[in-house]
Amino acid sequence: MSMTEDTKTPLDFANRYSAEAMKALGECQGKYAAFISKRLSEDFAIPQRLTDCKTPMEVMDVWSDFYSTALSHYMDHARCMTEAGTEAVEDMVREVETEAEEIAEATGKMLKSVKSNGDGSSAKAA
């Protein structure tokens, strides 16, 4: 392989990480849609549950259960989204670090090649 085949431009990296970011965002949107669907079904069930109540105590129990469940769902969803976001960022950072090391290594090899192929004037001038 020649040097030009190995060389990656900043646009190559931007395209790759943009695609990965869009994939992660799509996964988060799917999880959010599932969460909203679940919550809406619970929200739409509350009027019937309240209609079935016979005493004020039953009404309080229904509302208490509703808000307790809703709070639990929102907390679980927030935790899930935080974990997914953290994982996506950590994966991206690991990949960027690896690629930065590869670029540094390739650049070092290229500089050594240039110095060894030249007349040595660049090494003497430094």
N, C-alpha and C positions, 0 to 999 in steps of 0.2 A: 504494500500500500504506500502511496505517496503521501507527503506531508499535507497536501491540499485535501486528500480524501479523509484524513484524520481530523482536520481542523473544523471546529464547530464555531459558528458565529453567535454573537449575543442573541440574534433573532431565533436561532435554533433552540437555545435554552428558553427564551421567552415563549415560543410556541409550545414546547414540551410542558413547561410548568403551567401555562395557561390551560392546556388541555387537561392536565391533572387536577387543577383547581376547579375546572368546570365539572369534572367527574365527581369530585368530592361534594361540590355544591348540589349536583343532581341527586346524590345519595341522601344528603341532608333534606332536600326538598321532599323526597319520597317518604322519609321518616316523619317529616312535619305533616304531610298530607295524611298519613296513617293516624297520627296523633289527633289531628283536627277531626277526622272521621269518627274516631273513638269518642272524643269529647262531645261532638254534636249529637251522637246517638244518646249519650247520657243526658245532655241538656234537653233534648226533645222528649225524653221519657219522664222528666220531672212533673209536667202538668198532670199526667195520668196518675203518677204516684201520689200527688197531692190530692187529687180527686178521690182516690180510694181511702183517704184518711177519715177516720170516724171521730177522733178526739184531737184537741189542740196538742196533746203530747205526741201523738203520731205525726202531726205536721212538723213539730220541732225535730223529731227523730229523722224524718225524711230530709229536711233541710240540713241538719247536722251531717247526715251521711253523705248528702250531695256535695257539700263544701269540703268535707274531709277527703272524699274520693277525688274531687277536682284538684285540690291542693296537692295530693299525692301524685296525681297524673302530671301536673305541671312541673313538680320537682323532679320526677323521674325523667321527663322529657328534657328538661334543662340539663340534667346530669348527662344524659345520653348525647345531647348535642355538643356539650362541652368536651366530652371524651372523644367524640368523632372529630371535632375541630382540632383538638390537641394532637390526636394521632396523625391527622393529615399534615399538620405543620411539622411535627417531628419527623415524619417520613420525608417530607420535602427538604428539610434541613440536612438530614443524613445524605440524601442524594446530591444536594448542592455541595456539601463538604467533599464527598467522593469525587465529584466532577472537578471541583477546584483543585484537588490533589492531582488528578490526572492531567489537568491543564498545566499545573506547575511543573510536573514531571516532563511533559511533552515540550514545554517551553525551555526547560533546562537542557534537554537533549538537543533541541534545535540550536540553542546558543552554543553548545559545545561543538556541534557540527559546523556552524558558521565560523567559529574560532579556529577549528582544526583545518578547515578548507581555505581560510584566508591566509594572508602573509604574516599574521601575528601582530599587525599594527594596532588592531583594536585592543589586544591584550596589553601591549606596551604603552598605549596612550593612557590607560587607566591608572 
